[in-house]
Amino acid sequence: MSPLIGALTARAVLAWARRDSALDRTNFHGRTVSLAGGPALALGATVGAAAGGRHRRAAVVAGTISGAVGLYDDVVGNRPEHKAKGFRGHLGALREGRVTSGLVKIVGVGAGALAASALLPSRNRADVLLGAGVIAGTANLLNLLDLRPGRAIKAGAVIGAPLALGRDGSVAAGTLGAAAALLPADLGEEIMLGDAGANALGALLGVALVARTGPVGRALALAVLAGLTAASEKVSFTKVIEDTPWLRTLDELGRLPR
């Protein structure tokens, strides 16, 4: 039931949010797309993830906060006073007395991840911190991948599919239901997820992962996420995908011709 609830909510929010032309943007192909996909996915996935299972409070906290601060960055991030690149750039702006939307997003996602992790089963404070790192790290990873139509949702499906199985699978299942409902519009370059959608998608899948792992599993997941984040500073994920035939085929599946 949770995937259906997530899908229906996402489609309803999308229909409403697309009426706002202020959310229109130009994508990498020069096509006009709507950022309405972001709030649609954030709200749909959060509602779907919270529709069943034992971890609805953590899902609501992670999905709502990551989606909200992501949407804030989507809407105002292009303004000159908010311009900065990377974490170091945002910290540099703070030293100059500027609080960028990107810094608000980083702090917000981190705080939401910590609060969500505290609501999940944990043995001690270190376990909570590991969980927070996984939730925030997954949110960041999906955001890093959201550079081409459908890429973040496809990556989310790979991460979330095994997490949707079993009695604790409702968080991932509801999240993926909402994402699947928006995938055709994303691939068709009608909408884009933006930070709101990608961060919420990743954060909710992070909650699903943390809910099903103990300290060792969380530490391993965090190590992988940290390694991928560090690699993104040196290597273009898009170039790696385009240079790897099977990844390129999967990445382009369902997408509009160039």
N, C-alpha and C positions, 0 to 999 in steps of 0.2 A: 504493500500500500504506500509506503514512504516514497518510492520512486515516482509513482503516479502523482502524489501530492506535490512533490517537488517540481515535476514537469508542468503541471497545470498552473501552479503559482508563478513559475518563471514566464510562461507564455502570457499570463494575464498582466504581469508587471511590464513585460516588454511592450505589449499593445498600448498600455497607458503611457509609458515613458517615451516611446518613439514619437509622440506628438510634440515633444519639446525640441524645437530646432536648435536650441542652445547647446544641445548635446551632439550636434553634427560635427564631424571631423573629416579630414582628408587622410586616407590611408597610404601605404607605400606604393600602391598602384595609381594614386591620384584619384581614386574613387571616393565619393562622399558616403561615409558610413556613420552609424549612430552609436554613441557611447551608452545607449540605453541597454545594451547587452550586459553591462557591468552591474547596475542595480538589479536587473532581472535575474541574473545568475546568483548574485549575493543573497537576495531575498528568497528566491525559489529554492536554492540549495539549503539555506538556513532553515526554512520551514520544513522542507523535505527531511533534512537530517534530524530535526527535532520531533518529527511525527511519530517516532517509535523508539524503543530501546531505552537503555538506562542512562544514557549520557546526553540527554537533551539540553540540560543547562549549560554544559561545556560547549555544545554545538552552537547554541544561541549566542553565547558570549563571543566565541571565536568568529563566527560568521558575520554577526552584526558589526562588531568593532572593526574587523579587517575590511569589510565592505564599505563602511562609512568613511574611514580615513583614506581608503583607496579612491573613493569617489571625490572626496575633497581634493586630493592631488590631481585627479583627472580634470577637474573643473578649473582649478586655479593654477595648476602647475606650469602652464605656458606663459604666465605673466612674468615680466622681466625681474621683478623682485624675488621671484621664487626659483629662478634659474640656478641650477647647480647640478654637477654630475658626480654620481657615486656618493658613498657614505662620507668620504673625506671632503668632498665638495660641500655637502650639507653642514658638516662640522665647521668648515672654513667660513661659510656664510654666517653661522651662529657666532663665531668669534668677531665677525664684523657687525654684529648686532641685528642680523636678519634671521628670522625663523622661517625657513622654507616649508612649503607644503610637503616636500619629500621627507624632511625631518619629522614633521608631524605624523606622516604615515609610518615611518620607521618606529618611532616611539609608540604610536598607537597599536601597531601590529604586535610589537613586543609586549606591551602591557596586556593586550587582549589574550595573547598566547599564554602569558603567565597566569592570568586569572582563570582561563579555561583549563590549564594543566592542574591548577589547584583543585578543580572540581572533579578531576578524574582520580581513580584509585592510584595511590602512591604510597611508598613505604616511608619516605622521609623527605626532607627539604631538597636534598640533592636530586632525588627522583623527580620532584616537581620541576626543578630547574632544567633537567634533561628533557622532560616533556615539553616545557615551554620552548626550548631550543628547537625541538623537532617541529612543533606547530609553526613557529615563526619561520624556520628554515624551509619548510614545505611551501608556505605562502610565498616566500621570496623566490624559490625555484620556479614555481609556476608562473610568477610574474616575469622572470628572466626569459622564459620560453615563449611568452606571449608576444612574438614578433611577426608572426605570420598567421593567416586565417586558419582556425581550427587546431593549431599546434598545442596550445595549452590544454584544451579539452581532451585531445588525444592522449597527451602525456598524463593527464589526470585519470583517464580511463585505465591506462596501464598500471598506475599506482593504486587506483581504487578498486579495480575488479576483484582482486583476491581479498581485499578488506571488506567487501560487500557480502561475503559468504559467512554462514553461521549465525548464531543467535545474537551476536554483537555487531551484525553487519548493517544495521539500519542507518547509521550515520553516513557511511560511504554510499549505501544504496540510494538514499534520498538525495545526496549531493550529486551523484552521477545521473539520476533521473532528470534533475533540473538541467544539468549540462547537456545531456542528450537532446533535450527539447530545443536547445538553442544552437546545437551544432550545425544544422542546415543553414541557418541565417548567418552564422559565423563563417562557414566555408563559402557561402555565396556573397560574402563581403557586403552584407546589408547592415551588419552590426559589428562592433568590436567589444571585447571584454574590458579592456583597460585595466587599470590597477584594481578597481573595485571588484570586477569579476574574477580576475586571476588570483588576487590575494585571498578572496573569500573561498574560492575553490581549493586553493592550496591549504589554507588554514583548517578547513573542515576535514580534508583528507588527512591532515596532520593529527587532528583530534581522533579520527578513526584509527590511525596507526598507534598513537600513544595509548589509546584505550585497550589495545590488544597486545601490548608489550610490557615487559618489566624493565628493570634498570639496564640489563645487558642489551636488550633489543633497542631500547631508546638510545643508548650510547652508540651502538653501531649505526643506527639510522642517522644520528646527529653527525657522526664522523663522515658518512657518505655525503650528507647535505653540505657540510662545511667544505668538503673537498670539491664538490661541484661548484659551490659559490666562489671558492678561490680560483678554480679553473676558469670561471667566466670572466675574471679580471684579465686573464692572459690570452684566452682563446675565444673566438666567436662560435657560439653554439650553432648559429645559422650556417657558418662555413663548414663545420664538422658534419652537419646533417647533409648539406649539399654535396659534400665529397664522399659520403658513404652511401652507396647505391640503395641498400635496403631501407635505410633511414629516409633517404630522399623520396623513395616510392611511397612509404607510409605517410610522410609529411605532406605530399602532394595529393594523396588520395581524397577525392571528392572536391578538390579546390577548383576554382575557375581557371581556365587556360590563361597563360601569361599574355 
